[in-house]
Amino acid sequence: MARPSTVFVCASCGGETLKWQGQCPACGEWNSLESRAAPHGGKPRTVRPVPLQATLGAAHAAERFGSGLSELDRVLGGGIVPGAVVLVGGEPGIGKSTLLLQVAAQVAAGGRPTLYASGEESVAQIASRAARLSLAAPALTLAAESALGGVLELAQAQAASLLIVDSIQTVQAEELASAAGSVGQLRECTQQLVRFAKGRGCAVLIVGHVTKDGAIAGPKLLEHLVDAVLYFQSEATSRHRIIRATKNRYGPAHQLGFFAMTGTGLKEVRNPAAIFLARGATPAAGSLVTVTREGGRPLLIELQGLVDRMRFGAPRRVAQGLDANRLAMLLAAAHRHAGLALQEHDVFVNVVGGIEIAETAWDLPVILALASSLEDRPLPPGAVAFGEVGLTGEVRPVPYGEERLHEAAAQGFRTAILPKDNAPRRAPDSLTLLPVTQVAEALQAARRLGV
């Protein structure tokens, strides 16, 4: 039987069907099917297995190369892998194009041919931004091209080591009749870029727009096709940027890199405490620093708690950067086992700096901060706390306790309230430890420290 010459692809979900119909059979969307050429069959290729030992030399030869930004290299797992495809997403204006233009210039300055292809800006506009950022590299080539075939031909002609596509929503594969940015175009263009990267050993960085809910626009399939997915994050009024790896085939996921947007581009923030510890000159009730662990590195972050007498209705429980359901559970445990009564109060908790904490080390410091706010009794600025709180009132240990203590001591903190099982045999010389086993014991220790 002859193979069909066309298939119909849903612009919403990417599902395929052999004939056109008004409704997509996969997702139920109406009038979303678009025609495209079906893949042609041919003589089956014979694939020969390769012994692992024979590939070790080639794997060692394809070593990573630096992006020129150590914070980005940390997120990528140590640098850019030749042949890797990385998807970079973020809100409009957050600095994706600025970051990748800086990377392109740094890589090209190291002697590696680099192509920066943009479907959103002209060459003059890109050059103007490069001049503003004081970037110059003879091996960097710019192209204003939205046809994917033309981009790949340019990259192949100059034997590029790095190809940057800005953005995937603006490039178009000529063999598809659909418009740029449709699901079919996004998938086909990404697949062609992946094949090019793997076949030529050229690293590819792709810019992806995000939707209103913060996800990269297009089907989730794009994130499955690429080797790494990076997200740019920032608070609306902050000049600091956080880049997070949500997927990484060549390194640990959920690593974080910190940058600051300046007039001359993105600058690395080597000490993230400068972002999260911008505290006032005088101690304030309800403020306490914790040591969390994000992406394999300890971070000191200020937690703020506010307790206010309920005005009407049910008491409010608002948490920014923390799990609100867990906060409600902690309030119940603190009331039952430590007498911290907040049933008639509104409770607000905030993580300074806009970061979200996913681990449980914030349990103990949040309870201490709320008690400080309720009693209007500030804690000393040199105090730090971490620990998980259970429903039975016990303070449980958290991973990497000793590493957290060394980071707190390095940042100048003098006192730490922590789980007893996290107390090391030898504490840092400048740090006084107050190990506790119960949440009531932790509240007593905090009250003795109160200013």
C-alpha positions as CSV (number, residue, x, y, z in Angstrom):
1,M,0.0,0.0,0.0
2,A,1.3,3.4,-0.9
3,R,2.3,5.7,2.0
4,P,0.2,9.0,2.3
5,S,2.0,12.0,0.9
6,T,0.7,14.4,3.6
7,V,-0.3,14.3,7.2
8,F,-2.2,16.8,9.3
9,V,-0.7,18.2,12.5
10,C,-2.6,19.9,15.3
11,A,-1.3,23.5,15.9
12,S,-2.4,23.2,19.6
13,C,-1.0,19.8,20.8
14,G,1.2,18.6,17.9
15,G,-0.9,15.4,17.4
16,E,-0.9,13.9,13.9
17,T,-3.7,12.3,11.8
18,L,-3.8,11.0,8.2
19,K,-6.9,13.0,7.1
20,W,-8.2,16.4,7.8
21,Q,-11.1,16.9,10.2
22,G,-12.7,19.8,12.0
23,Q,-11.6,18.7,15.5
24,C,-8.3,17.3,16.6
25,P,-8.8,13.7,17.8
26,A,-6.0,14.1,20.4
27,C,-6.9,17.3,22.3
28,G,-10.3,18.2,20.9
29,E,-9.3,21.7,19.6
30,W,-11.4,22.9,16.6
31,N,-9.9,24.0,13.2
32,S,-6.3,23.4,14.4
33,L,-5.1,20.7,11.9
34,E,-2.5,21.9,9.4
35,S,-1.1,19.9,6.5
36,R,2.5,18.9,6.2
37,A,4.6,16.5,4.1
38,A,4.7,13.0,5.5
39,P,8.2,11.6,6.1
40,H,9.2,9.4,3.1
41,G,10.0,5.8,3.7
42,G,13.2,4.3,2.2
43,K,15.5,1.5,2.5
44,P,16.1,0.7,6.1
45,R,19.5,1.7,7.4
46,T,21.7,-0.8,9.0
47,V,22.8,0.4,12.4
48,R,26.0,-1.1,13.8
49,P,26.5,-1.2,17.5
50,V,29.7,0.5,18.8
51,P,31.6,-0.8,21.8
52,L,31.7,1.6,24.7
53,Q,35.4,1.4,25.0
54,A,35.8,2.6,21.4
55,T,33.8,5.8,22.2
56,L,35.7,6.9,25.3
57,G,38.4,8.6,23.5
58,A,36.0,10.7,21.4
59,A,34.0,11.6,24.5
60,H,37.1,12.8,26.2
61,A,38.1,14.9,23.1
62,A,34.7,16.6,23.0
63,E,35.4,18.5,26.2
64,R,33.3,21.4,27.4
65,F,34.3,25.0,26.6
66,G,33.5,28.0,28.7
67,S,30.8,30.5,28.0
68,G,32.9,33.4,29.5
69,L,30.4,33.6,32.4
70,S,31.2,31.4,35.3
71,E,27.7,31.6,36.8
72,L,26.3,30.3,33.5
73,D,28.9,27.6,33.3
74,R,27.9,26.5,36.8
75,V,24.2,26.2,35.7
76,L,25.2,24.2,32.6
77,G,27.3,21.8,34.7
78,G,30.8,23.1,33.9
79,G,30.5,24.7,30.5
80,I,29.0,24.3,27.1
81,V,29.1,20.7,25.7
82,P,29.8,20.5,21.9
83,G,26.7,19.3,20.1
84,A,24.4,20.2,23.0
85,V,21.1,22.0,22.4
86,V,20.1,24.4,25.2
87,L,16.7,26.2,25.4
88,V,16.7,29.5,27.3
89,G,13.3,30.9,28.4
90,G,12.2,34.0,30.2
91,E,9.9,36.9,30.2
92,P,10.2,39.7,27.6
93,G,12.9,42.2,28.4
94,I,14.5,40.1,31.2
95,G,17.8,40.0,29.4
96,K,17.9,36.7,27.3
97,S,19.3,38.4,24.2
98,T,21.8,40.4,26.2
99,L,23.1,37.3,28.0
100,L,23.4,35.3,24.8
101,L,25.1,38.1,22.9
102,Q,27.6,38.4,25.7
103,V,28.2,34.6,25.5
104,A,28.6,34.7,21.8
105,A,31.2,37.5,22.0
106,Q,33.1,35.7,24.8
107,V,33.2,32.3,23.0
108,A,34.2,34.0,19.7
109,A,36.9,35.9,21.5
110,G,38.4,32.5,22.4
111,G,38.8,31.7,18.7
112,R,35.7,29.6,18.2
113,P,33.6,30.5,15.2
114,T,30.2,31.7,16.4
115,L,27.0,32.6,14.6
116,Y,24.3,34.8,16.2
117,A,21.1,34.4,14.1
118,S,18.1,36.6,15.0
119,G,14.7,36.7,13.5
120,E,13.6,39.6,15.6
121,E,16.3,42.2,15.0
122,S,18.3,43.5,12.1
123,V,22.1,43.2,12.0
124,A,22.4,46.9,12.7
125,Q,20.3,46.6,15.9
126,I,22.3,43.7,17.1
127,A,25.5,45.6,16.4
128,S,24.2,48.6,18.2
129,R,23.6,46.5,21.3
130,A,27.0,45.0,21.0
131,A,28.6,48.4,20.9
132,R,26.6,49.5,24.0
133,L,27.9,46.4,25.8
134,S,31.4,47.1,24.5
135,L,31.6,43.7,22.8
136,A,34.0,42.9,20.0
137,A,35.1,39.5,18.6
138,P,36.4,38.9,15.0
139,A,35.1,35.3,15.0
140,L,31.5,36.4,15.8
141,T,29.1,36.6,12.8
142,L,25.7,38.2,12.9
143,A,22.7,37.2,10.7
144,A,19.2,38.6,10.5
145,E,17.5,35.5,9.1
146,S,14.2,33.8,9.8
147,A,14.5,30.9,7.3
148,L,16.0,27.9,9.2
149,G,17.6,26.5,6.1
150,G,19.5,29.7,5.6
151,V,20.7,29.8,9.2
152,L,22.0,26.2,9.0
153,E,23.8,26.9,5.7
154,L,25.5,29.8,7.3
155,A,26.5,27.9,10.4
156,Q,27.8,25.0,8.2
157,A,29.7,27.3,5.9
158,Q,31.7,28.8,8.7
159,A,32.1,25.6,10.7
160,A,30.5,27.3,13.7
161,S,31.3,25.9,17.1
162,L,28.3,27.8,18.6
163,L,25.0,28.7,17.0
164,I,22.6,31.1,18.8
165,V,19.0,31.2,17.5
166,D,17.0,34.2,18.8
167,S,14.2,33.1,18.9
168,I,12.7,29.7,18.0
169,Q,9.3,31.4,17.6
170,T,10.5,33.5,14.7
171,V,12.3,30.9,12.5
172,Q,10.5,28.9,9.9
173,A,11.2,25.6,8.1
174,E,10.5,26.1,4.4
175,E,9.0,22.7,3.9
176,L,6.1,23.5,6.2
177,A,3.2,25.8,5.0
178,S,2.3,26.9,8.5
179,A,3.3,30.2,10.0
180,A,6.3,30.7,12.2
181,G,5.6,30.0,15.9
182,S,3.0,27.3,15.2
183,V,3.3,24.0,17.0
184,G,4.4,22.2,13.8
185,Q,7.0,24.9,13.0
186,L,8.4,24.8,16.5
187,R,8.7,21.1,16.6
188,E,10.2,20.8,13.1
189,C,12.7,23.6,13.6
190,T,13.8,22.2,16.9
191,Q,14.3,18.8,15.5
192,Q,16.4,20.1,12.6
193,L,18.5,22.1,15.0
194,V,19.0,19.0,17.2
195,R,20.1,16.9,14.1
196,F,22.4,19.7,13.0
197,A,24.0,20.0,16.5
198,K,24.5,16.2,16.9
199,G,25.8,15.7,13.4
200,R,28.2,18.7,13.3
201,G,29.2,18.9,17.0
202,C,28.0,22.5,17.1
203,A,26.5,23.7,20.3
204,V,23.1,25.4,19.8
205,L,21.5,27.9,22.2
206,I,17.8,28.6,21.5
207,V,15.8,31.5,22.9
208,G,12.2,30.6,23.7
209,H,9.4,33.0,24.6
210,V,7.2,32.2,27.7
211,T,3.5,32.2,28.1
212,K,1.5,34.2,30.7
213,D,1.8,31.4,33.2
214,G,5.6,31.4,32.9
215,A,6.0,28.2,30.7
216,I,8.0,28.2,27.5
217,A,5.6,28.9,24.6
218,G,4.9,25.9,22.4
219,P,4.4,22.2,23.2
220,K,6.2,20.5,26.1
221,L,7.8,18.4,23.4
222,L,10.4,21.1,22.9
223,E,11.7,20.6,26.4
224,H,12.0,16.9,25.7
225,L,13.9,17.4,22.5
226,V,16.7,19.6,23.9
227,D,19.5,18.7,26.2
228,A,19.0,21.5,28.8
229,V,16.3,24.0,29.7
230,L,17.2,27.2,31.5
231,Y,14.8,29.7,32.9
232,F,15.5,33.4,33.5
233,Q,13.7,34.8,36.6
234,S,13.4,38.2,38.2
235,E,11.3,40.3,40.4
236,A,9.5,43.1,38.6
237,T,11.4,45.9,40.4
238,S,14.7,44.2,40.8
239,R,17.8,44.5,38.7
240,H,19.0,41.0,39.7
241,R,18.4,38.0,37.6
242,I,18.4,34.3,38.5
243,I,18.9,31.6,35.9
244,R,17.8,28.1,36.8
245,A,18.3,24.8,35.1
246,T,15.1,22.8,35.1
247,K,16.6,20.1,32.9
248,N,20.2,19.2,32.1
249,R,21.4,16.0,30.5
250,Y,25.1,16.9,31.0
251,G,25.0,18.1,34.6
252,P,22.8,18.5,37.8
253,A,19.4,20.1,37.3
254,H,18.1,23.0,39.5
255,Q,21.5,24.7,39.6
256,L,21.2,28.5,40.0
257,G,23.3,31.4,38.6
258,F,23.0,35.0,39.7
259,F,23.4,38.1,37.6
260,A,22.8,41.8,37.9
261,M,21.6,43.9,35.0
262,T,23.8,47.0,34.5
263,G,24.2,49.6,31.8
264,T,27.0,47.5,30.2
265,G,25.1,44.2,30.3
266,L,24.7,41.4,32.8
267,K,27.3,41.1,35.5
268,E,27.9,38.0,37.6
269,V,27.0,38.1,41.3
270,R,29.6,35.9,43.0
271,N,28.1,36.5,46.4
272,P,24.3,35.9,46.3
273,A,24.0,37.1,49.9
274,A,24.2,40.6,48.5
275,I,20.8,40.0,46.9
276,F,19.0,38.3,49.8
277,L,20.5,40.0,52.9
278,A,19.8,43.7,52.2
279,R,18.5,44.3,55.7
280,G,17.9,47.5,57.6
281,A,20.3,49.2,59.9
282,T,18.2,48.4,63.0
283,P,16.8,45.0,63.9
284,A,13.1,44.5,63.1
285,A,10.7,42.1,64.7
286,G,9.7,39.3,62.4
287,S,12.9,39.1,60.5
288,L,15.3,36.1,60.6
289,V,17.9,34.7,58.2
290,T,17.9,31.0,57.2
291,V,20.4,29.0,55.2
292,T,18.8,27.1,52.4
293,R,20.3,25.0,49.7
294,E,19.5,25.7,46.1
295,G,21.1,24.0,43.2
296,G,24.0,22.5,45.2
297,R,25.0,25.7,46.9
298,P,24.1,27.1,50.3
299,L,22.3,30.5,50.2
300,L,21.5,32.8,53.1
301,I,18.1,34.3,52.7
302,E,16.0,36.6,54.9
303,L,12.6,35.4,55.9
304,Q,10.0,38.0,57.0
305,G,7.0,37.1,59.1
306,L,4.1,39.5,60.0
307,V,1.4,38.7,62.5
308,D,-1.6,41.1,62.7
309,R,-4.8,40.7,64.7
310,M,-7.6,39.5,62.4
311,R,-10.1,42.3,61.5
312,F,-13.0,40.3,60.1
313,G,-13.9,36.8,58.7
314,A,-11.4,33.9,58.8
315,P,-7.7,34.5,59.5
316,R,-5.6,34.9,56.4
317,R,-2.5,32.7,55.7
318,V,-0.4,34.3,53.0
319,A,3.0,32.9,51.9
320,Q,5.3,34.4,49.2
321,G,8.0,32.0,48.1
322,L,6.9,29.2,50.4
323,D,4.3,26.5,50.5
324,A,1.1,28.0,52.0
325,N,-0.3,24.5,52.9
326,R,2.9,23.7,54.8
327,L,2.7,27.0,56.6
328,A,-0.7,26.2,57.9
329,M,0.5,22.8,59.1
330,L,3.5,24.5,60.9
331,L,1.1,26.9,62.7
332,A,-0.9,24.0,64.0
333,A,2.2,22.2,65.2
334,A,3.5,25.3,66.9
335,H,0.2,26.0,68.7
336,R,-0.2,22.4,69.8
337,H,3.4,21.8,71.1
338,A,4.7,25.3,71.9
339,G,1.7,27.4,72.8
340,L,2.1,29.8,69.8
341,A,-1.5,30.8,69.4
342,L,-2.3,32.6,66.1
343,Q,-5.9,31.5,65.5
344,E,-7.1,35.1,65.8
345,H,-4.3,36.6,63.8
346,D,-3.6,37.1,60.1
347,V,-0.2,35.6,59.2
348,F,2.0,36.8,56.3
349,V,5.3,35.3,55.3
350,N,7.7,36.5,52.6
351,V,11.0,35.3,51.2
352,V,13.2,38.4,50.4
353,G,14.6,38.4,46.9
354,G,11.8,36.7,45.0
355,I,13.3,33.2,45.3
356,E,11.1,30.1,46.0
357,I,12.3,27.7,48.7
358,A,11.3,24.1,48.0
359,E,13.0,22.3,50.9
360,T,11.9,22.1,54.5
361,A,14.8,23.9,56.2
362,W,12.6,27.0,56.4
363,D,10.2,25.4,58.9
364,L,12.0,26.4,62.1
365,P,13.0,30.0,61.1
366,V,9.5,30.8,59.9
367,I,8.0,29.8,63.3
368,L,10.7,31.9,65.1
369,A,10.1,34.9,62.9
370,L,6.3,34.7,63.5
371,A,6.9,34.5,67.2
372,S,9.2,37.5,67.0
373,S,6.5,39.5,65.2
374,L,3.7,38.4,67.6
375,E,5.8,39.4,70.7
376,D,7.3,42.5,68.9
377,R,10.7,41.3,70.0
378,P,13.4,41.6,67.3
379,L,16.0,38.9,67.0
380,P,19.7,39.9,66.8
381,P,21.0,40.5,63.2
382,G,23.8,38.0,63.7
383,A,21.4,35.1,64.3
384,V,20.6,32.4,61.8
385,A,18.3,29.3,62.0
386,F,17.4,26.2,59.9
387,G,15.6,22.9,60.6
388,E,12.5,20.9,59.7
389,V,9.6,20.8,62.1
390,G,7.4,17.7,62.4
391,L,3.8,17.4,63.4
392,T,4.8,16.0,66.8
393,G,6.8,19.2,67.6
394,E,10.2,17.7,67.0
395,V,12.9,19.6,65.2
396,R,14.4,17.3,62.6
397,P,17.8,17.5,60.8
398,V,18.2,18.7,57.2
399,P,20.8,17.6,54.7
400,Y,24.2,19.4,54.5
401,G,24.0,20.9,57.9
402,E,27.7,21.4,58.4
403,E,28.0,23.1,55.0
404,R,25.2,25.5,55.9
405,L,27.0,26.4,59.2
406,H,30.3,27.2,57.4
407,E,28.4,29.5,54.9
408,A,26.7,31.3,57.8
409,A,30.1,31.8,59.6
410,A,31.7,33.0,56.3
411,Q,29.0,35.7,56.0
412,G,29.6,37.0,59.5
413,F,26.8,35.4,61.5
414,R,27.5,34.6,65.2
415,T,24.7,32.5,66.5
416,A,22.8,29.5,64.9
417,I,19.6,27.8,66.1
418,L,19.6,24.3,64.5
419,P,18.5,20.7,65.0
420,K,20.6,18.8,67.5
421,D,21.4,16.1,65.0
422,N,22.9,18.7,62.6
423,A,25.3,20.0,65.3
424,P,28.8,19.0,64.2
425,R,31.5,17.8,66.6
426,R,33.5,20.9,65.9
427,A,31.7,24.1,65.1
428,P,33.2,27.0,63.2
429,D,35.2,29.1,65.7
430,S,33.2,32.3,65.2
431,L,29.8,30.6,65.5
432,T,27.8,29.8,68.7
433,L,25.5,26.8,68.2
434,L,22.2,26.4,70.0
435,P,21.0,22.9,69.2
436,V,17.4,22.1,69.9
437,T,15.2,19.0,69.7
438,Q,11.7,20.5,70.1
439,V,10.0,23.6,68.7
440,A,9.2,24.8,72.2
441,E,12.9,24.6,73.1
442,A,13.7,26.6,70.0
443,L,11.3,29.3,70.9
444,Q,12.9,29.6,74.4
445,A,16.3,29.9,72.8
446,A,15.1,32.6,70.5
447,R,13.5,34.6,73.4
448,R,16.8,34.5,75.3
449,L,18.5,36.0,72.1
450,G,15.8,38.7,71.7
451,V,17.0,42.3,71.5
